[in-house]
C-alpha cells in the first residue's frame, strides 16, 4: 500500500491530514479501535503520537506509519 492508496480510502476532509485518529486508523487497518489500542499497549501496532497524558489523551497515527506497518504486516503474514 502507498500513501496515495491510503488517501483514496479516506473521506476528502481527511486526505490532507498528516495523522489520523484512532477510529479512522482502525478502520484503515481493518481492525476495531479496541484491537488497535491493545496492539499499541503491547508494542505491536504502528507508530503513534500521544497528545496529553492520561485516559483523556488523544492518540494520533501518522499516515506514513500506518502504510509502513500495513506493508510490514502483509509481508510477514
C-alpha positions in Angstrom: 0.0 0.0 0.0 1.1 3.5 -0.7 0.2 6.8 0.9 -1.7 7.7 -2.2 -3.8 4.5 -2.0 -4.4 5.1 1.7 -5.8 8.6 0.9 -8.2 7.2 -1.6 -9.8 5.2 1.2 -10.4 8.2 3.3 -13.1 10.9 3.2 -11.9 14.0 1.3 -11.5 16.1 4.5 -9.1 13.5 6.0 -6.9 13.2 2.9 -4.9 16.4 3.6 -4.2 15.4 7.3 -0.8 14.1 8.2 -2.3 11.9 11.0 -5.5 10.0 11.7 -7.3 9.5 15.0 -7.7 6.0 16.5 -11.1 5.4 14.9 -10.0 6.2 11.3 -6.7 4.4 11.8 -8.5 1.2 13.0 -10.9 1.5 10.0 -7.9 1.7 7.6 -6.2 -1.3 9.2 -9.4 -3.3 9.2 -9.5 -3.8 13.0 -11.6 -2.4 15.8 -10.4 0.6 17.8 -10.1 -1.6 20.9 -7.8 -4.0 19.0 -5.7 -1.1 17.8 -5.4 0.1 21.4 -4.4 -3.4 22.5 -1.7 -3.5 19.8 -0.4 -0.2 21.0 -0.3 -1.2 24.6 1.6 -4.4 23.7 4.0 -2.6 21.4 2.8 -4.4 18.3 0.9 -1.7 16.4 2.0 1.2 14.2 4.0 4.2 15.5 1.7 6.7 17.2 1.7 10.1 18.8 0.1 10.7 22.2 -1.3 14.1 22.8 -1.7 14.9 26.5 -1.4 12.3 29.3 -3.9 10.0 31.0 -7.0 8.4 29.7 -8.3 11.5 28.0 -5.1 11.9 26.0 -5.6 11.7 22.2 -3.7 9.1 20.2 -2.9 10.0 16.6 -1.3 7.8 13.9 0.8 9.3 11.2 -0.4 8.1 7.8 3.1 7.1 6.8 3.4 4.9 9.9 0.1 3.2 9.0 1.3 2.5 5.5 4.7 1.1 6.8 3.0 -1.1 9.4 0.5 -2.4 6.9 3.2 -3.3 4.4 5.4 -4.9 7.1 2.4 -6.9 8.4 1.4 -8.1 4.9 5.0 -9.3 4.2 5.2 -11.3 7.4 1.7 -12.9 7.0 
